[in-house]
Amino acid sequence: MLRVVFSFFLAVYFISIDVKAEYLELAETRLFYPQRVGLTNLSFKLRINGLDEYLKASTSLEKINDVHFDVFWQAPGKVTIKIVGVNEKYKQLVEHLIMQAHQRLSLIFPIPLSSMLRSYKISEAKSANRIKIKGLDETYSRDINAIEVVTDENGKLLESTLNYPSSQKKSTFKTSMKGWSQGKFVIDEILTHTRTSNAETYEKVMFDYIVVGGIGLPEKIEIQYQQGLNSAKERKEVVAKEEIYFWNYKLNTNIRP
């Protein structure tokens, strides 16, 4: 289950532009980014629900109890992560777990939309009230051949599609404005459909937020995994679920890792 989520982060939070496309720039100004509202540093704890049980079943470690991570972020993006509950002498395991925690940080600090299309050829098209922003890799050297982002005419993010040589990931976003989001849209839910030649999977990500120092940050993120055909009626029940908890946030302090 822990491996499954890795591809999700790549599907949702993309890759990074120097292009100042009109609608892409508008969409970026309409999304809420916590790293752009006065944060100089941030510390918090992160727990992946079920990690203790996973380690007990897959390793020979003893006395596993409440394994979690201490995370330290410093502007513009320096991150230090320490694991709690696993002896540092298990170096390879510790490095593996810390890597997993790193993968989840894009849920707190999403890569700006203007960063997802660096070095891609950009085009924009408007149809009714939907805007399609496309990025094409003309070199055919990247893992992702093409990226498409769909917004409404006011810049609200609706969809994104990543086209790989042998697969496609399409994400649909539900967003809303919060009392703390300064007139910007906050992501509440993401449904990602991944399709290959012989399989289809669905990942549903749901965000719960907590307000700390006037800034909204994730308190809980739940990821549900489904498998099935290309139809909501034909999808199977949830086959796996992951819950990620964040707590003990401290903003703009003198805390150091």
N, C-alpha and C positions, 0 to 999 in steps of 0.2 A: 504493500500500500504506500509506503514511504517513497518508493521509486516513481510511482505513477504520477505524483504531483509535479515532478521536475519539468516535464514537458509543458505542463499547464502554464508555468511562469513565462516560458518562452512564447507561448501562444498569446498570452494576454498582454504582456508588457514589452514585447517587441525588441527592437534593436536601436540607434540614434542619428540632424540635418543642418545644413547651413542654408537651406532653401527657405525663403520667406513667402510661401504660397499663401494667398489671401485667406482662404477658408480654413486651412490648416492652422494658421496663426490665430484666427478667431476661435477655433475649437480649443486651442491650448489656453487661451485667456479665460475660457468658460469653465475649465476643470479645476477642481481644488487640489492643490499640491501643498502638503504641510511644510515641506522644506522651503516654501516661498512666502511664509507668513511670519518671518522673524526668528526662526529657530537658528541658534548658533551651535547648540549641542543638545543631545537627548540621550537619556539612559532608560532602560526598561528591562523587564524580564519576559521571556517567551517560553511557552510550554506547548509541546505537541502532545495532545491527548493520546494515550495508548503507547507512548514511547517506552515507558517502563516495561510493559508487557511484551513489547516487541523485543527488547534487549534480553529479557529473561528467557524468551523462547529461542532466540537466535545466537546467544553468546553463553559463555560460561561464567559471566560476571556474578559476583556475590553481593548481597546487601544493596540491591538496586532500589532506590526509593526517591521518587520525585525528581527525576532527571529533567533539568531545564537549562535555560541559557541566560546569561547576563549580557546585554547588548549595549554598546556605547557607540553613538553616532555623533560625528562632528562635521559641521559645514566645511566645505561644500558636499562631502560624501565619504569621509573617512570612517570606516567601521571596524570595531574590535568586538569579538564575541568570545566569551568564556563559558565553558560548560560546567554545570554544577551537578554533582551526583555521580560522576564517573572519574575514577582515578586517572590522573594525567599520564601515568606510566603506560596506559593502553593507548599509545600515541596514534596508531593508525585508525582505531575506532574513534578517538576524540576528533581527529581531523575530518573523518567522514561525517560525523554528527554536526560539527560546526559548519561544514559545507552545506548541509541540509538547512540549517538555520539561515545561512546567507541567502539561500534560494527564496526564502519567505519574506525577506526584507523589501522586495519590490511591492509587496502588498501594503506597506506603510509609506514607502517613498517611490511611487510609480515613476518610471522614466517619462519625462515630458513628451507630449505628442510630437513636438518639433524634432525630437531626437530619433524617432523610429525610422526615419527615411533617409538617413545620411547616405550620400553617394548613390541614391536611387534617382532615376529620372522621374520628376514629379509632373503630374497633370491633374487638373480639377475639372469637374463637369457638374452642372446643376440640372436637375430634373424635378419639376414641381417644387416641393419644399425639401428635397433630399440632395445633399451634396456628396459626390463621390470623389475622394482624394486618392489617387493611385500613385504607387511608386514601382518602377520597373528596373530590374537589374539588367542593364544592357550588356554587361560583361559576362553574364552567365557563370560567374565565379562564386556567388554567394550561396549559402545553404537555402535561403529563401529567395525564390525567383521574382515574386511580386507581392506587394502589400496593398491592400485596399482598405480605406477608412471611410465610413459613412457617417455623416452628421445631418442634423436638420439645418435650415437656413440661418438659425440663430447660434449655431456652433455647438449644439448639444450632441454629445457622442452617442451614436446608435449602434454601430457594428464595426467590426474589423475582420479582415480575412487575410490569412497568410498562406501563400501557395508555395509548397515545396515541390521538388521534382517528382515525388511519389506519394504525396499526401496533401491534405488541405485542412486548415484549422480556421473555423469561423466562430467568432465570439459576438454575442448580443449583450448589450449593456442596459441595465436599469439604473437610472440616476435620479437624484432629487436634490433640491436645495435645503440646507439645514439652517437653523438659527445662527450657527457659528461659522458657516461656510462663506461669509462675506459676498453673497450673491453669486457664488459659483456652484457648479454641480458636483455632487459627491457620488461615487459609485456605490450602489447598494447591492447589486447582484450582477453576476456575469455567468452566462450560459455558453459554454464552448463545445462545439461539435467538431470532432476530429474524424476525418474519413481517409482511409487508405484503400488499396485495391481489394482487401479481403476482410476489413473490419471497420466498425464505427463505434466511437465512444462519445459519451456526453459527460461534461464536468460542470457542475453548478456550484458557484461560489457565492456565499452570502456573508455580508459584513454587518457587524454590530459595532457601534462607535461609542466612545466615552469622551467627554470634554475635559481636557486638562489645561489649565491656564488659558482658557479661551480657544484652544485649538482642538479640533476633533481628530481623534486617533483610534485605530481599531482596538476593540476590547476582546472581540471574539470573531474568528473567521471559520466558517464551516464549508467544507468542500465535499460534495456528494458525487459519486461516480456511477454512471449507468452504461450499459452496453445494449446494442440493439440495431435495428434498421433505421433508415432515414425517414422516420415518422414518429411523432410523439406517441401515437397509439400503439406502436409496435416496440417501444422501448421496454426493456426489462426493468425490474425493480432495482433500487439502489444496490449495487454490489459491493461498495466500499464507501467509507466515510472518514473524513479527517477533520478534527477540530483543533484549532490553534488559538491559544489564549495569550493575551498581552496584559501586563499589569506592572504596577510600581513605576509608572512613568515619572521622570524628573526632567524638567525643561530648563535650559539655560542656566545650569549650575556650574560649580567648580569641580564636579565629580570627574575623576579621571579613571581610565581602566587600570 
